[in-house]
Amino acid sequence: MGFFLLGLLLWGIAIGWIGQMLLGKGRKAGTYDWYQALIAGAVGSIGGGVLGSLLMGEGLELRIGGIVSSIVGAVIVLLIWNAVSARRA
């Protein structure tokens, strides 16, 4: 169970980091927000990945459609997060 949770944590960070790269955040070395990457990656993977895999008929196995929809989900979460943050500032 511990390795599963560690894997989910690392997967969330990786997907969130890819989402941040696609949005152009962190062009300077060391400017990534790892907390934001983890949250966006986890929420994006759960929402986009699971939903995308099921809609594409792939089931809940790790396939390319689930990975792509996880990244799309993370990008959507990051866009919403950035819009809310910009309003508060």
Buried (B, 14 or more C-beta within 10 A) or exposed (E): EEEEEEEBEEBBBBBBBBBBBEBEBBEEEEEBBEEBBBBBBBBBBBBBBBBBBBEBEBEEEEEEBBBBBBBBBBBBBBEEBBEEEEEEE
